[in-house]
Amino acid sequence: MNRLLLALLAASSLIASGCVSNPLKSDSSASSNSEKQAAAPAKEAEKPATKTTDGKAHRYVKSRDGSFDGEIWGTPAKNSKFTALQIGMSQGEVESKIGQGSDMRTYMTGKAWIPFYFGTDGHRFEIFYKGQGSLIYTGGGVGGGRGVLVGINHDATEDGYQ
């Protein structure tokens, strides 16, 4: 039994040492490639608006506290209430500025299927506003609560119902 335990410990230490890069290795091309790969996700958030399959402009924007990226689709209609909103606002703030929507739908994200995931993005809900579009919120935490605005969908043809 002790030999088996020693063999398992030795094997796991060999595997772990293989996962750590050698800091003494002086390969400048490897370090520059890893730096480029690390910088790539930050550039994605700074991309200009692109077109989606339905022809709407789509862009990523930072939340007002800078902790995550949200999404905005389309362009605001004339006199749109949504222009006063910022990604990262709480649902209460949004409702105090523009009022309540006319309909809502909820859906689960892929994170809902991660074992022991207790974050706030396991499900989302989308609230529809007639003539404005829809707003997408995270679903709050495990204990419930209200969400945070993560998406704004500008759509002047929205009928206000799912």
C-alpha positions in Angstrom: 0.0 0.0 0.0 2.8 2.4 0.9 4.6 1.6 -2.4 1.4 2.4 -4.4 1.0 5.7 -2.5 4.6 6.6 -3.2 4.2 5.7 -6.9 1.1 7.9 -7.1 2.8 10.8 -5.4 5.8 10.5 -7.8 3.6 10.4 -10.8 1.6 13.4 -9.8 4.7 15.4 -9.1 6.0 14.6 -12.5 2.8 15.6 -14.1 2.7 18.8 -12.1 6.3 19.7 -13.0 5.5 19.2 -16.7 2.7 21.8 -16.4 5.0 24.6 -15.1 7.0 26.5 -17.6 10.7 26.8 -17.2 11.5 30.4 -16.2 15.2 29.9 -17.1 14.4 29.1 -20.7 15.2 32.1 -22.8 13.0 31.7 -25.8 11.9 35.2 -26.8 9.5 34.0 -29.5 7.6 31.8 -27.0 7.2 34.7 -24.6 6.1 37.2 -27.2 3.5 34.7 -28.5 2.1 34.2 -25.1 2.0 37.9 -24.6 0.1 38.3 -27.8 -2.4 35.6 -26.8 -2.9 37.3 -23.4 -3.6 40.6 -25.1 -6.0 39.2 -27.7 -9.1 39.0 -25.4 -8.8 42.7 -24.4 -8.7 43.8 -28.0 -12.0 41.9 -28.7 -13.8 44.1 -26.2 -12.5 47.2 -28.1 -13.6 46.1 -31.5 -15.9 48.5 -33.4 -19.5 47.5 -34.1 -20.0 44.5 -36.4 -23.2 43.4 -38.2 -25.1 40.4 -37.0 -27.0 38.0 -39.2 -30.1 40.1 -39.0 -28.3 43.2 -40.0 -28.1 44.9 -36.6 -25.0 46.6 -35.4 -23.4 44.6 -32.5 -20.8 45.8 -30.1 -19.2 45.0 -26.8 -18.9 47.7 -24.1 -17.4 47.8 -20.6 -19.8 48.0 -17.6 -19.7 51.3 -15.9 -17.5 49.9 -13.1 -15.3 48.1 -15.7 -15.6 44.6 -14.2 -17.3 42.9 -17.2 -18.2 43.4 -20.8 -21.8 43.8 -21.9 -23.4 43.8 -25.4 -25.4 46.3 -27.3 -27.4 45.4 -30.5 -28.8 47.9 -33.1 -29.0 51.6 -33.0 -31.3 53.6 -30.7 -34.6 54.8 -32.1 -35.3 58.5 -32.1 -36.2 59.6 -28.5 -35.3 56.2 -27.2 -35.4 55.7 -23.4 -32.5 53.2 -23.7 -30.0 56.0 -24.4 -30.0 56.9 -20.7 -28.9 53.3 -19.7 -25.5 51.9 -19.0 -24.3 48.3 -18.9 -23.9 47.4 -15.3 -26.9 49.2 -13.9 -29.1 47.3 -11.5 -32.7 46.5 -12.5 -34.0 48.9 -9.9 -32.0 51.8 -11.4 -33.2 51.0 -14.9 -36.8 50.8 -13.8 -36.6 54.1 -12.0 -35.3 55.7 -15.1 -37.4 54.2 -17.9 -40.2 52.3 -16.1 -41.2 48.6 -16.3 -41.4 46.6 -19.4 -44.5 45.0 -20.8 -43.3 41.3 -20.9 -40.5 39.1 -19.8 -38.8 35.8 -20.6 -36.2 33.8 -18.7 -33.6 31.4 -19.9 -30.7 29.4 -18.5 -27.1 29.9 -19.6 -24.4 27.3 -19.9 -23.1 28.2 -16.5 -26.2 26.8 -14.9 -24.9 23.3 -15.7 -21.5 23.8 -14.0 -21.4 21.8 -10.8 -21.0 24.0 -7.7 -21.3 27.2 -9.7 -22.8 29.8 -7.3 -22.3 32.9 -9.5 -24.9 35.3 -10.8 -25.0 34.3 -14.4 -26.7 30.8 -14.2 -29.8 32.3 -15.8 -30.8 35.5 -17.4 -34.0 37.3 -18.1 -35.0 39.6 -20.9 -37.6 42.4 -20.5 -39.4 43.8 -23.5 -40.4 47.4 -24.1 -42.8 48.3 -26.9 -41.2 50.5 -29.6 -37.8 50.4 -27.8 -36.4 46.8 -27.8 -35.4 44.6 -24.9 -33.0 44.6 -21.9 -31.1 41.5 -20.7 -30.2 41.1 -17.1 -28.2 38.4 -15.2 -30.5 36.4 -13.0 -29.1 37.4 -9.6 -27.4 35.1 -7.1 -28.3 31.7 -5.6 -30.5 33.3 -3.0 -32.4 35.3 -5.7 -32.2 39.0 -5.9 -32.4 41.4 -8.8 -30.2 41.4 -11.8 -27.6 43.6 -13.4 -28.0 44.9 -17.0 -25.7 43.0 -19.4 -27.4 43.6 -22.8 -29.3 46.3 -24.6 -31.2 45.3 -27.8 -32.4 48.4 -29.7 -35.4 47.5 -31.8 -38.0 50.1 -32.7 -40.3 47.4 -34.2 -40.6 45.6 -30.8 -44.2 44.9 -30.1 -43.5 44.6 -26.3 -44.5 41.0 -26.0 -42.5 37.8 -26.2 
